[in-house]
Amino acid sequence: MRAQTRQGLRSSTRQQGGRQRRAVSAAAAVAIGVMTLGALAPPAASDSAASAAAAARPDAVQQALNTLVRDDGMPAALASVQDRNGRIRTYTAGVGDLTTGSKVPRDGQVRIGSNTKAFTAVVVLQLVGEGKIGLDATVDTYLPSLVRGKGIDGRRITVRQLLQHTSGLPEYGIHVDDDEIRNRYFEPRELLDIALRYKADAAPGTTWGYSNTNYVLAGLIVQKVTGRPLAEEMHRRIIKRIGLRHTYFPTPGEMTIREPHPQGYHRNPEDGPLRNFTEMDPSVGWAAGQLISTNSDLNRFFTALLAGRLLPAAQLAEMRRTVPAGTSGLRYGLGLTSRPLSCGGVYWGHGGDIAGYETRGGVTDDGRAANVAVTNIPTDEAATQHVKDAVDRALCG
């Protein structure tokens, strides 16, 4: 979720400077380099020695994950890559637990942070397609008189501006502490109330500015319109519909991760020691960052989305209408980002951070898909770039 708890719920766009950090454990300093190739046949016995030697060398994705562990101090890195023909490769590097040195679970579950925003946006846009929400209707249409503050008026903010981060609403996450959120349950209205204590960042529609508050409001609108909890709507409309078997919205008070997973670690302060942050109450993320999933399920979700299996053509087109988001070529649509590839074109996805985990990735229009997860949010620009490089190698390889 980046832009959240001083560090732990940051957005998918922030790059943070600072010197390169190293893990304190020797177990995290050396890549295990475990790689599994799914749906790919082994080389024939008649292959030349040169071909066998080449096959034995780590490929570009594995090398990228090894770099994240060896050079950037990530306890673990995981990836799932799908090529144009639907063949899938899964990768791991590092260790799943710094204390025990256990292996990283292949395609293990992780907290996916702000990737949740893409799911929330899909639900909103489905309701737009059903005529139950208007993209250019105001927040007050659905939540009358709820959004008021210093320079903040829900009668001037549209649903589109919420989904595109052009509402000017302030961010709530920077005002809650990592240790507070770890064990505390937040009601969505509490998160909104935190944000409304502060003045608007900008007038609605004047500039792009990432704020988790936008998606808390989007989730509240979904609940008001449907009369059902956001988690139920997300499960019925997306997770069950396209068969995401390892994706779920944790229930209130649920602090653990249900299926095999690597442990997640967190630094606070950013030059402090790694602490195990696997168990936490994710309610501070809610519609902006609460989901748990796997790299392969994220690939399935974004592939289905871009293929038109989740939205009518008109709403998918709206989702893909983007505005500039920073200076790195990133562009933001309605809960969906595009980022340039070194081999040409762009990929579509979102990305997300929450204390303990970072995930990055997406899909291309021609059917390639890749997602990468690491078990500590990068604390310097070089490590952040290395995660992006891993995605680029996976999609351009």
LOMILUM-113924 format. One record per residue (C-alpha): x, y, z; residue number from 1. Coordinates in steps of 0.02 Angstrom, whole numbers, plus 32768, in hexadecimal, padded with zeros to 4 digits. Each point is the difference from the previous one (the first is absolute). Layout:
REM residues N
pt X = X | Y = Y | Z = Z | seq = NUM;
...
END
This chain:
REM residues 397
pt X = 8000 | Y = 8000 | Z = 8000 | seq = 1;
pt X = 8095 | Y = 8077 | Z = 800B | seq = 2;
pt X = 7FE5 | Y = 80AE | Z = 8047 | seq = 3;
pt X = 7FBA | Y = 7FA8 | Z = 8096 | seq = 4;
pt X = 8044 | Y = 7FE8 | Z = 80B0 | seq = 5;
pt X = 809A | Y = 806C | Z = 7FE8 | seq = 6;
pt X = 8041 | Y = 7F6C | Z = 7F9C | seq = 7;
pt X = 7F96 | Y = 7F65 | Z = 8012 | seq = 8;
pt X = 7F6B | Y = 8026 | Z = 7F8F | seq = 9;
pt X = 8059 | Y = 8060 | Z = 7F78 | seq = 10;
pt X = 7FBC | Y = 801B | Z = 7F52 | seq = 11;
pt X = 8035 | Y = 7FA3 | Z = 7F64 | seq = 12;
pt X = 805A | Y = 809A | Z = 7FBE | seq = 13;
pt X = 8071 | Y = 8046 | Z = 8085 | seq = 14;
pt X = 80BD | Y = 7FF0 | Z = 7FEE | seq = 15;
pt X = 805F | Y = 8021 | Z = 809E | seq = 16;
pt X = 80B5 | Y = 8038 | Z = 8007 | seq = 17;
pt X = 8081 | Y = 7FCA | Z = 807D | seq = 18;
pt X = 8093 | Y = 7F8D | Z = 800C | seq = 19;
pt X = 7FEF | Y = 7F4A | Z = 7FD1 | seq = 20;
pt X = 7FC8 | Y = 7F91 | Z = 8091 | seq = 21;
pt X = 803F | Y = 7F51 | Z = 8028 | seq = 22;
pt X = 7FA6 | Y = 7F78 | Z = 8060 | seq = 23;
pt X = 8046 | Y = 7FDD | Z = 80AC | seq = 24;
pt X = 7FF5 | Y = 7F45 | Z = 7FEC | seq = 25;
pt X = 807D | Y = 7F9B | Z = 7F9E | seq = 26;
pt X = 7F6F | Y = 7F93 | Z = 7FC9 | seq = 27;
pt X = 7FBE | Y = 8092 | Z = 7F9B | seq = 28;
pt X = 80A9 | Y = 802D | Z = 7FB7 | seq = 29;
pt X = 800F | Y = 7F6A | Z = 7F8C | seq = 30;
pt X = 7F7F | Y = 7FD0 | Z = 7F7E | seq = 31;
pt X = 7FC1 | Y = 7F50 | Z = 800D | seq = 32;
pt X = 7FD5 | Y = 800D | Z = 7F47 | seq = 33;
pt X = 7F75 | Y = 7F7F | Z = 7FFE | seq = 34;
pt X = 7FA7 | Y = 8003 | Z = 7F57 | seq = 35;
pt X = 7F6C | Y = 7F9B | Z = 7FC5 | seq = 36;
pt X = 7FCE | Y = 7FFA | Z = 7F4A | seq = 37;
pt X = 7F48 | Y = 7FDB | Z = 7FEA | seq = 38;
pt X = 7FBA | Y = 7FBE | Z = 7F5B | seq = 39;
pt X = 80AC | Y = 7FFB | Z = 7FB0 | seq = 40;
pt X = 804B | Y = 7F5C | Z = 7FC6 | seq = 41;
pt X = 80B2 | Y = 7FD3 | Z = 8036 | seq = 42;
pt X = 8089 | Y = 8001 | Z = 7F7A | seq = 43;
pt X = 8012 | Y = 7F62 | Z = 7F99 | seq = 44;
pt X = 808E | Y = 7F89 | Z = 8028 | seq = 45;
pt X = 8050 | Y = 8025 | Z = 7F57 | seq = 46;
pt X = 8019 | Y = 80BA | Z = 8025 | seq = 47;
pt X = 80B1 | Y = 803C | Z = 7FEC | seq = 48;
pt X = 8070 | Y = 801F | Z = 8096 | seq = 49;
pt X = 7FFA | Y = 80B9 | Z = 7FDA | seq = 50;
pt X = 7F42 | Y = 8000 | Z = 8005 | seq = 51;
pt X = 8001 | Y = 7FA1 | Z = 80A3 | seq = 52;
pt X = 807A | Y = 807B | Z = 804D | seq = 53;
pt X = 7F95 | Y = 8092 | Z = 7FC6 | seq = 54;
pt X = 7F65 | Y = 7FB0 | Z = 804A | seq = 55;
pt X = 8059 | Y = 7FE9 | Z = 80A5 | seq = 56;
pt X = 8025 | Y = 80BA | Z = 800E | seq = 57;
pt X = 7F7C | Y = 806C | Z = 8055 | seq = 58;
pt X = 7F96 | Y = 805C | Z = 7F82 | seq = 59;
pt X = 7FE3 | Y = 80BC | Z = 8005 | seq = 60;
pt X = 7F6D | Y = 7FF7 | Z = 807A | seq = 61;
pt X = 805C | Y = 7F8E | Z = 8078 | seq = 62;
pt X = 8098 | Y = 8071 | Z = 7FF8 | seq = 63;
pt X = 7F93 | Y = 8096 | Z = 8028 | seq = 64;
pt X = 7FB6 | Y = 7FA9 | Z = 8098 | seq = 65;
pt X = 80AD | Y = 7FC9 | Z = 8039 | seq = 66;
pt X = 8038 | Y = 80B7 | Z = 7FF6 | seq = 67;
pt X = 7F6F | Y = 8036 | Z = 806D | seq = 68;
pt X = 8035 | Y = 7F85 | Z = 8086 | seq = 69;
pt X = 80BD | Y = 800E | Z = 7FF0 | seq = 70;
pt X = 8015 | Y = 80BB | Z = 7FE1 | seq = 71;
pt X = 7F62 | Y = 804E | Z = 8044 | seq = 72;
pt X = 7FEC | Y = 7F98 | Z = 809D | seq = 73;
pt X = 7F53 | Y = 7FBB | Z = 7FD9 | seq = 74;
pt X = 7FE0 | Y = 7F66 | Z = 806B | seq = 75;
pt X = 7FA0 | Y = 7FB1 | Z = 7F6F | seq = 76;
pt X = 7FC7 | Y = 8025 | Z = 7F4F | seq = 77;
pt X = 7F7B | Y = 7FA2 | Z = 7F9D | seq = 78;
pt X = 7FC1 | Y = 800E | Z = 7F4E | seq = 79;
pt X = 7F81 | Y = 7FB3 | Z = 7F8B | seq = 80;
pt X = 8013 | Y = 801B | Z = 7F44 | seq = 81;
pt X = 7F8A | Y = 7FD2 | Z = 7F74 | seq = 82;
pt X = 8032 | Y = 800C | Z = 7F48 | seq = 83;
pt X = 7F92 | Y = 8022 | Z = 7F69 | seq = 84;
pt X = 7FDA | Y = 7F46 | Z = 7FEF | seq = 85;
pt X = 7FC3 | Y = 7FEF | Z = 80B3 | seq = 86;
pt X = 809B | Y = 7FA4 | Z = 803F | seq = 87;
pt X = 8025 | Y = 8029 | Z = 80B6 | seq = 88;
pt X = 80A5 | Y = 800A | Z = 805D | seq = 89;
pt X = 800C | Y = 801C | Z = 80BC | seq = 90;
pt X = 809F | Y = 8039 | Z = 8058 | seq = 91;
pt X = 803F | Y = 8019 | Z = 80B0 | seq = 92;
pt X = 809F | Y = 8042 | Z = 8050 | seq = 93;
pt X = 8036 | Y = 8017 | Z = 80B4 | seq = 94;
pt X = 7FB0 | Y = 7FB0 | Z = 8098 | seq = 95;
pt X = 7F4D | Y = 7FFA | Z = 803B | seq = 96;
pt X = 802C | Y = 801A | Z = 80B7 | seq = 97;
pt X = 809D | Y = 8057 | Z = 803F | seq = 98;
pt X = 7FF7 | Y = 7FA4 | Z = 80A5 | seq = 99;
pt X = 7FF0 | Y = 7F4F | Z = 7FBF | seq = 100;
pt X = 804C | Y = 8015 | Z = 7F52 | seq = 101;
pt X = 7F6C | Y = 7FA4 | Z = 7FB4 | seq = 102;
pt X = 7FE4 | Y = 8000 | Z = 7F43 | seq = 103;
pt X = 7F93 | Y = 8081 | Z = 7FAD | seq = 104;
pt X = 7F57 | Y = 7FB3 | Z = 7FD5 | seq = 105;
pt X = 7FEC | Y = 7FF9 | Z = 7F44 | seq = 106;
pt X = 7F7C | Y = 8081 | Z = 7FCE | seq = 107;
pt X = 7FDE | Y = 8020 | Z = 80B8 | seq = 108;
pt X = 7F7A | Y = 8075 | Z = 803E | seq = 109;
pt X = 8030 | Y = 80B4 | Z = 802A | seq = 110;
pt X = 7FA7 | Y = 809E | Z = 8033 | seq = 111;
pt X = 7FE8 | Y = 805D | Z = 7F5C | seq = 112;
pt X = 7FE1 | Y = 80AF | Z = 8043 | seq = 113;
pt X = 7FC6 | Y = 807E | Z = 7F7F | seq = 114;
pt X = 7FDD | Y = 7F7D | Z = 7F7B | seq = 115;
pt X = 7F5D | Y = 7FFC | Z = 8062 | seq = 116;
pt X = 7FD5 | Y = 80A7 | Z = 7FB0 | seq = 117;
pt X = 7FF0 | Y = 7FAD | Z = 7F55 | seq = 118;
pt X = 7F82 | Y = 7F85 | Z = 8049 | seq = 119;
pt X = 7F9D | Y = 808C | Z = 8053 | seq = 120;
pt X = 8001 | Y = 8064 | Z = 7F5E | seq = 121;
pt X = 7FBE | Y = 7F6A | Z = 7F9F | seq = 122;
pt X = 7F6D | Y = 7FEE | Z = 8078 | seq = 123;
pt X = 7FD8 | Y = 80BA | Z = 7FF1 | seq = 124;
pt X = 800A | Y = 7FF8 | Z = 7F42 | seq = 125;
pt X = 7F92 | Y = 7F66 | Z = 7FFA | seq = 126;
pt X = 7F7E | Y = 8064 | Z = 8060 | seq = 127;
pt X = 8018 | Y = 808E | Z = 7F85 | seq = 128;
pt X = 7FDB | Y = 7F86 | Z = 7F73 | seq = 129;
pt X = 7F63 | Y = 7FC9 | Z = 805D | seq = 130;
pt X = 7FC5 | Y = 80B5 | Z = 800D | seq = 131;
pt X = 800E | Y = 8002 | Z = 80BE | seq = 132;
pt X = 8093 | Y = 807A | Z = 800C | seq = 133;
pt X = 802A | Y = 8093 | Z = 7F91 | seq = 134;
pt X = 80B9 | Y = 801E | Z = 7FDF | seq = 135;
pt X = 7FE5 | Y = 80BB | Z = 7FFB | seq = 136;
pt X = 7F82 | Y = 8004 | Z = 808D | seq = 137;
pt X = 803C | Y = 8052 | Z = 80A1 | seq = 138;
pt X = 802D | Y = 7FA7 | Z = 80A0 | seq = 139;
pt X = 7F6C | Y = 8057 | Z = 8052 | seq = 140;
pt X = 7F8B | Y = 7FA6 | Z = 7F89 | seq = 141;
pt X = 8023 | Y = 7F5F | Z = 8061 | seq = 142;
pt X = 8047 | Y = 803D | Z = 80A6 | seq = 143;
pt X = 7FA4 | Y = 80A4 | Z = 8020 | seq = 144;
pt X = 8056 | Y = 807C | Z = 8075 | seq = 145;
pt X = 8084 | Y = 7F80 | Z = 8033 | seq = 146;
pt X = 8098 | Y = 804F | Z = 7FAE | seq = 147;
pt X = 801E | Y = 80AE | Z = 8046 | seq = 148;
pt X = 80A1 | Y = 8052 | Z = 803C | seq = 149;
pt X = 807D | Y = 808A | Z = 7FE2 | seq = 150;
pt X = 7FF1 | Y = 801D | Z = 7F45 | seq = 151;
pt X = 7FA4 | Y = 7F59 | Z = 7FF3 | seq = 152;
pt X = 7F4E | Y = 7FF0 | Z = 7FC2 | seq = 153;
pt X = 7FB2 | Y = 7F5D | Z = 7FC2 | seq = 154;
pt X = 7F8C | Y = 8066 | Z = 7F91 | seq = 155;
pt X = 8097 | Y = 802E | Z = 7F95 | seq = 156;
pt X = 805A | Y = 7F58 | Z = 7FF8 | seq = 157;
pt X = 7FCD | Y = 7F7C | Z = 7F80 | seq = 158;
pt X = 800D | Y = 7F44 | Z = 8003 | seq = 159;
pt X = 8077 | Y = 800A | Z = 7F6B | seq = 160;
pt X = 8073 | Y = 8073 | Z = 8064 | seq = 161;
pt X = 8004 | Y = 7F84 | Z = 808F | seq = 162;
pt X = 8034 | Y = 7F70 | Z = 7F8F | seq = 163;
pt X = 8080 | Y = 806A | Z = 7FA4 | seq = 164;
pt X = 804C | Y = 8056 | Z = 8099 | seq = 165;
pt X = 7FD2 | Y = 80AD | Z = 7FC2 | seq = 166;
pt X = 7F8A | Y = 802B | Z = 8090 | seq = 167;
pt X = 807F | Y = 8062 | Z = 8066 | seq = 168;
pt X = 7FD0 | Y = 7FA0 | Z = 809D | seq = 169;
pt X = 8089 | Y = 7FF2 | Z = 8085 | seq = 170;
pt X = 8052 | Y = 7F5A | Z = 802B | seq = 171;
pt X = 7FD0 | Y = 7FAF | Z = 80A5 | seq = 172;
pt X = 808D | Y = 7F80 | Z = 8006 | seq = 173;
pt X = 808C | Y = 8078 | Z = 802B | seq = 174;
pt X = 7FA6 | Y = 8029 | Z = 80A2 | seq = 175;
pt X = 7FFB | Y = 7F51 | Z = 804A | seq = 176;
pt X = 8097 | Y = 7FA6 | Z = 8048 | seq = 177;
pt X = 803E | Y = 7F56 | Z = 7FC8 | seq = 178;
pt X = 7FF9 | Y = 7FB6 | Z = 80AE | seq = 179;
pt X = 7F52 | Y = 8046 | Z = 801C | seq = 180;
pt X = 7FBA | Y = 7FB2 | Z = 7F63 | seq = 181;
pt X = 804E | Y = 7F57 | Z = 801F | seq = 182;
pt X = 7F82 | Y = 7FCC | Z = 8084 | seq = 183;
pt X = 7F73 | Y = 807D | Z = 7FEC | seq = 184;
pt X = 7F60 | Y = 7FE8 | Z = 7F9E | seq = 185;
pt X = 7FC9 | Y = 809B | Z = 7FA0 | seq = 186;
pt X = 7F4F | Y = 801D | Z = 7FC3 | seq = 187;
pt X = 8000 | Y = 804E | Z = 7F52 | seq = 188;
pt X = 7FAA | Y = 809B | Z = 8044 | seq = 189;
pt X = 808E | Y = 8015 | Z = 807D | seq = 190;
pt X = 807D | Y = 8005 | Z = 7F71 | seq = 191;
pt X = 7F98 | Y = 8085 | Z = 7FA8 | seq = 192;
pt X = 7FF1 | Y = 8065 | Z = 80A1 | seq = 193;
pt X = 80BE | Y = 8001 | Z = 8012 | seq = 194;
pt X = 8012 | Y = 8049 | Z = 7F51 | seq = 195;
pt X = 7F79 | Y = 8083 | Z = 801A | seq = 196;
pt X = 8061 | Y = 804E | Z = 8090 | seq = 197;
pt X = 8076 | Y = 8048 | Z = 7F80 | seq = 198;
pt X = 7FEA | Y = 807E | Z = 7F75 | seq = 199;
pt X = 7FEE | Y = 7FCE | Z = 7F4A | seq = 200;
pt X = 809F | Y = 7FE3 | Z = 7F9F | seq = 201;
pt X = 7FB5 | Y = 8053 | Z = 7F65 | seq = 202;
pt X = 7F5C | Y = 8034 | Z = 7FB2 | seq = 203;
pt X = 7FA3 | Y = 7F6E | Z = 7FAF | seq = 204;
pt X = 8036 | Y = 7FDB | Z = 7F4E | seq = 205;
pt X = 8098 | Y = 8072 | Z = 7FFF | seq = 206;
pt X = 808E | Y = 7F85 | Z = 801B | seq = 207;
pt X = 802B | Y = 7F49 | Z = 801C | seq = 208;
pt X = 802D | Y = 7FD0 | Z = 80B2 | seq = 209;
pt X = 8001 | Y = 7F50 | Z = 8048 | seq = 210;
pt X = 7F90 | Y = 7FED | Z = 8099 | seq = 211;
pt X = 7FBC | Y = 7F61 | Z = 804E | seq = 212;
pt X = 7F6F | Y = 8069 | Z = 803F | seq = 213;
pt X = 7FB7 | Y = 7FFE | Z = 7F50 | seq = 214;
pt X = 7FE9 | Y = 7F44 | Z = 8003 | seq = 215;
pt X = 7FB8 | Y = 7FFB | Z = 80AF | seq = 216;
pt X = 7F78 | Y = 8072 | Z = 7FBD | seq = 217;
pt X = 7FEC | Y = 7F94 | Z = 7F64 | seq = 218;
pt X = 7FE7 | Y = 7F68 | Z = 8070 | seq = 219;
pt X = 7F7F | Y = 805C | Z = 8069 | seq = 220;
pt X = 7FA2 | Y = 802F | Z = 7F62 | seq = 221;
pt X = 7FFD | Y = 7F49 | Z = 7FCA | seq = 222;
pt X = 7FB7 | Y = 7FCE | Z = 80A7 | seq = 223;
pt X = 7F7D | Y = 808A | Z = 7FFD | seq = 224;
pt X = 7FC7 | Y = 7FD6 | Z = 7F4F | seq = 225;
pt X = 7FFE | Y = 7F42 | Z = 8013 | seq = 226;
pt X = 7FCE | Y = 7FF4 | Z = 80B6 | seq = 227;
pt X = 8086 | Y = 7F79 | Z = 8015 | seq = 228;
pt X = 80B0 | Y = 7FFD | Z = 804A | seq = 229;
pt X = 808A | Y = 802D | Z = 7F85 | seq = 230;
pt X = 8058 | Y = 7F59 | Z = 8020 | seq = 231;
pt X = 7F63 | Y = 7F9F | Z = 7FCB | seq = 232;
pt X = 7FEC | Y = 8066 | Z = 7F61 | seq = 233;
pt X = 80B8 | Y = 7FEA | Z = 7FD5 | seq = 234;
pt X = 7FF6 | Y = 7F45 | Z = 801B | seq = 235;
pt X = 7F5F | Y = 7FE9 | Z = 7F9D | seq = 236;
pt X = 8029 | Y = 8074 | Z = 7F71 | seq = 237;
pt X = 80B9 | Y = 7FDA | Z = 7FE7 | seq = 238;
pt X = 8053 | Y = 7F7B | Z = 806A | seq = 239;
pt X = 7F7E | Y = 7F76 | Z = 7FE9 | seq = 240;
pt X = 7FD5 | Y = 8034 | Z = 7F4F | seq = 241;
pt X = 80AE | Y = 7FE7 | Z = 7FB7 | seq = 242;
pt X = 803B | Y = 7F78 | Z = 8077 | seq = 243;
pt X = 8081 | Y = 8057 | Z = 806B | seq = 244;
pt X = 8019 | Y = 7F6F | Z = 8077 | seq = 245;
pt X = 8086 | Y = 8051 | Z = 806B | seq = 246;
pt X = 7FB9 | Y = 80B0 | Z = 8010 | seq = 247;
pt X = 7F96 | Y = 803D | Z = 8090 | seq = 248;
pt X = 7FCE | Y = 8097 | Z = 8066 | seq = 249;
pt X = 8030 | Y = 7FDD | Z = 80B6 | seq = 250;
pt X = 7F6E | Y = 8002 | Z = 8079 | seq = 251;
pt X = 7FFB | Y = 807D | Z = 8091 | seq = 252;
pt X = 8085 | Y = 7FD2 | Z = 807F | seq = 253;
pt X = 8056 | Y = 7F82 | Z = 7F8D | seq = 254;
pt X = 80BB | Y = 8021 | Z = 8013 | seq = 255;
pt X = 804D | Y = 7F64 | Z = 7FB5 | seq = 256;
pt X = 8018 | Y = 7FC7 | Z = 7F4B | seq = 257;
pt X = 7F9E | Y = 7F62 | Z = 7FDB | seq = 258;
pt X = 806A | Y = 7F9F | Z = 7F84 | seq = 259;
pt X = 80BC | Y = 7FDF | Z = 7FEE | seq = 260;
pt X = 805A | Y = 80A7 | Z = 7FFE | seq = 261;
pt X = 80AA | Y = 804E | Z = 801D | seq = 262;
pt X = 8013 | Y = 8067 | Z = 809E | seq = 263;
pt X = 7FF4 | Y = 80BC | Z = 7FE4 | seq = 264;
pt X = 807C | Y = 807A | Z = 804E | seq = 265;
pt X = 7FFC | Y = 80BA | Z = 8023 | seq = 266;
pt X = 8077 | Y = 808B | Z = 8032 | seq = 267;
pt X = 7FC6 | Y = 8092 | Z = 806C | seq = 268;
pt X = 8064 | Y = 806D | Z = 8003 | seq = 269;
pt X = 8040 | Y = 7FDF | Z = 7F51 | seq = 270;
pt X = 80B2 | Y = 7FE5 | Z = 803C | seq = 271;
pt X = 7FC8 | Y = 7F91 | Z = 808E | seq = 272;
pt X = 8004 | Y = 7F42 | Z = 800B | seq = 273;
pt X = 7F8A | Y = 7F8E | Z = 7FA2 | seq = 274;
pt X = 7F6B | Y = 7FCB | Z = 8069 | seq = 275;
pt X = 7F8A | Y = 7F74 | Z = 7FD7 | seq = 276;
pt X = 7F5B | Y = 8055 | Z = 7FCF | seq = 277;
pt X = 7FA8 | Y = 7F6A | Z = 7FB4 | seq = 278;
pt X = 7F71 | Y = 8003 | Z = 807D | seq = 279;
pt X = 7FA5 | Y = 80A5 | Z = 8001 | seq = 280;
pt X = 7F51 | Y = 8048 | Z = 7FF6 | seq = 281;
pt X = 7FF1 | Y = 803C | Z = 7F4C | seq = 282;
pt X = 7F60 | Y = 8065 | Z = 801C | seq = 283;
pt X = 8062 | Y = 80A3 | Z = 7FEE | seq = 284;
pt X = 8008 | Y = 7FD5 | Z = 7F47 | seq = 285;
pt X = 7F4A | Y = 7FC9 | Z = 7FE5 | seq = 286;
pt X = 7FC6 | Y = 802D | Z = 7F4F | seq = 287;
pt X = 80AA | Y = 804C | Z = 7FDD | seq = 288;
pt X = 806F | Y = 7F6F | Z = 8035 | seq = 289;
pt X = 7FBC | Y = 7F6E | Z = 8065 | seq = 290;
pt X = 8002 | Y = 7F6C | Z = 7F86 | seq = 291;
pt X = 806F | Y = 7F66 | Z = 800A | seq = 292;
pt X = 802D | Y = 7FA4 | Z = 7F60 | seq = 293;
pt X = 808C | Y = 7FAC | Z = 7F9C | seq = 294;
pt X = 8065 | Y = 8038 | Z = 7F6A | seq = 295;
pt X = 7FA6 | Y = 7F82 | Z = 7F91 | seq = 296;
pt X = 7F54 | Y = 803A | Z = 8039 | seq = 297;
pt X = 8030 | Y = 80B4 | Z = 7FDD | seq = 298;
pt X = 8036 | Y = 7FCD | Z = 7F51 | seq = 299;
pt X = 7F58 | Y = 7FA9 | Z = 7FE9 | seq = 300;
pt X = 7FA1 | Y = 8099 | Z = 803F | seq = 301;
pt X = 8058 | Y = 8081 | Z = 7F93 | seq = 302;
pt X = 7FFA | Y = 7F8C | Z = 7F69 | seq = 303;
pt X = 7F44 | Y = 7FE7 | Z = 8014 | seq = 304;
pt X = 7FE7 | Y = 80BA | Z = 801A | seq = 305;
pt X = 805F | Y = 8034 | Z = 7F63 | seq = 306;
pt X = 7FA9 | Y = 7F76 | Z = 7F9B | seq = 307;
pt X = 7F56 | Y = 804C | Z = 8029 | seq = 308;
pt X = 7FC5 | Y = 7F73 | Z = 8070 | seq = 309;
pt X = 7FD8 | Y = 8071 | Z = 8094 | seq = 310;
pt X = 7FBF | Y = 80A1 | Z = 7FB3 | seq = 311;
pt X = 7F99 | Y = 8036 | Z = 7F6A | seq = 312;
pt X = 8067 | Y = 8050 | Z = 7F77 | seq = 313;
pt X = 7FC7 | Y = 80B1 | Z = 802B | seq = 314;
pt X = 8034 | Y = 7FF2 | Z = 80B7 | seq = 315;
pt X = 80A6 | Y = 7FAC | Z = 7FD6 | seq = 316;
pt X = 8025 | Y = 808E | Z = 7F89 | seq = 317;
pt X = 7FDE | Y = 807D | Z = 808B | seq = 318;
pt X = 8073 | Y = 7F9F | Z = 8074 | seq = 319;
pt X = 808C | Y = 800B | Z = 7F80 | seq = 320;
pt X = 7FF1 | Y = 80BC | Z = 7FE8 | seq = 321;
pt X = 809A | Y = 803D | Z = 805C | seq = 322;
pt X = 8051 | Y = 809F | Z = 8041 | seq = 323;
pt X = 80BA | Y = 801B | Z = 8024 | seq = 324;
pt X = 8035 | Y = 7FC5 | Z = 80AD | seq = 325;
pt X = 80AF | Y = 8042 | Z = 8024 | seq = 326;
pt X = 8095 | Y = 8009 | Z = 7F8D | seq = 327;
pt X = 802C | Y = 7F49 | Z = 7FE2 | seq = 328;
pt X = 7F84 | Y = 7FE0 | Z = 7F74 | seq = 329;
pt X = 7F80 | Y = 7FB8 | Z = 8077 | seq = 330;
pt X = 7F4C | Y = 802D | Z = 7FD5 | seq = 331;
pt X = 7F66 | Y = 7FE5 | Z = 806B | seq = 332;
pt X = 7F52 | Y = 7FD3 | Z = 7FC3 | seq = 333;
pt X = 7F6E | Y = 7FCA | Z = 806D | seq = 334;
pt X = 8058 | Y = 7F89 | Z = 8078 | seq = 335;
pt X = 8074 | Y = 7FC7 | Z = 7F75 | seq = 336;
pt X = 80AE | Y = 803B | Z = 7FD1 | seq = 337;
pt X = 8069 | Y = 7FF4 | Z = 7F63 | seq = 338;
pt X = 80BD | Y = 7FFE | Z = 8000 | seq = 339;
pt X = 8079 | Y = 7FFE | Z = 7F6B | seq = 340;
pt X = 8065 | Y = 7F63 | Z = 7FDA | seq = 341;
pt X = 80B5 | Y = 8002 | Z = 7FC8 | seq = 342;
pt X = 7FD1 | Y = 7F90 | Z = 7F6C | seq = 343;
pt X = 7F76 | Y = 8076 | Z = 7FC7 | seq = 344;
pt X = 7F4B | Y = 8018 | Z = 802D | seq = 345;
pt X = 7FB9 | Y = 8004 | Z = 80B0 | seq = 346;
pt X = 7FBD | Y = 7F8B | Z = 8082 | seq = 347;
pt X = 7F60 | Y = 8018 | Z = 8065 | seq = 348;
pt X = 7FF0 | Y = 7FDB | Z = 80B9 | seq = 349;
pt X = 8009 | Y = 805B | Z = 80A4 | seq = 350;
pt X = 807D | Y = 7FC7 | Z = 8084 | seq = 351;
pt X = 7FF8 | Y = 8011 | Z = 80BB | seq = 352;
pt X = 805A | Y = 800A | Z = 80A6 | seq = 353;
pt X = 7FC8 | Y = 7FD8 | Z = 80AF | seq = 354;
pt X = 8071 | Y = 7FE4 | Z = 8095 | seq = 355;
pt X = 805E | Y = 7F5C | Z = 7FDD | seq = 356;
pt X = 7FE3 | Y = 7FF1 | Z = 7F45 | seq = 357;
pt X = 800E | Y = 8058 | Z = 7F58 | seq = 358;
pt X = 7FB6 | Y = 7FC1 | Z = 7F5C | seq = 359;
pt X = 801A | Y = 8044 | Z = 7F50 | seq = 360;
pt X = 7FCA | Y = 7FC4 | Z = 7F56 | seq = 361;
pt X = 7F79 | Y = 7FFC | Z = 7F7D | seq = 362;
pt X = 7FD2 | Y = 7FC4 | Z = 7F52 | seq = 363;
pt X = 801B | Y = 8037 | Z = 7F4D | seq = 364;
pt X = 7F7D | Y = 8010 | Z = 7F79 | seq = 365;
pt X = 8049 | Y = 7F68 | Z = 7FA6 | seq = 366;
pt X = 7FE9 | Y = 7F8B | Z = 8094 | seq = 367;
pt X = 80A3 | Y = 8003 | Z = 8060 | seq = 368;
pt X = 7FEF | Y = 8009 | Z = 80BE | seq = 369;
pt X = 8078 | Y = 800D | Z = 8092 | seq = 370;
pt X = 7FF8 | Y = 802A | Z = 80B8 | seq = 371;
pt X = 8090 | Y = 800D | Z = 807B | seq = 372;
pt X = 7FF4 | Y = 8005 | Z = 80BE | seq = 373;
pt X = 8084 | Y = 8025 | Z = 8084 | seq = 374;
pt X = 7FF0 | Y = 7FE9 | Z = 80BB | seq = 375;
pt X = 8038 | Y = 80AC | Z = 8037 | seq = 376;
pt X = 7FD1 | Y = 80AB | Z = 7FB9 | seq = 377;
pt X = 809C | Y = 8048 | Z = 7FAB | seq = 378;
pt X = 8048 | Y = 8090 | Z = 8062 | seq = 379;
pt X = 806A | Y = 804F | Z = 7F79 | seq = 380;
pt X = 7FEE | Y = 8030 | Z = 7F4A | seq = 381;
pt X = 8079 | Y = 7F7D | Z = 7FBE | seq = 382;
pt X = 7F9F | Y = 7F6F | Z = 804E | seq = 383;
pt X = 7F5B | Y = 8049 | Z = 7FC4 | seq = 384;
pt X = 8046 | Y = 8008 | Z = 7F50 | seq = 385;
pt X = 8040 | Y = 7F4D | Z = 800B | seq = 386;
pt X = 7F4E | Y = 7FC2 | Z = 8023 | seq = 387;
pt X = 7FC2 | Y = 805E | Z = 7F66 | seq = 388;
pt X = 8094 | Y = 7FBA | Z = 7F9C | seq = 389;
pt X = 7FCC | Y = 7F4F | Z = 8031 | seq = 390;
pt X = 7F53 | Y = 801E | Z = 7FB8 | seq = 391;
pt X = 804A | Y = 804D | Z = 7F62 | seq = 392;
pt X = 8073 | Y = 7F6A | Z = 7FE6 | seq = 393;
pt X = 7F6F | Y = 7F88 | Z = 8019 | seq = 394;
pt X = 7F94 | Y = 8057 | Z = 7F7F | seq = 395;
pt X = 808A | Y = 8025 | Z = 7F83 | seq = 396;
pt X = 805C | Y = 7F5A | Z = 800B | seq = 397;
END
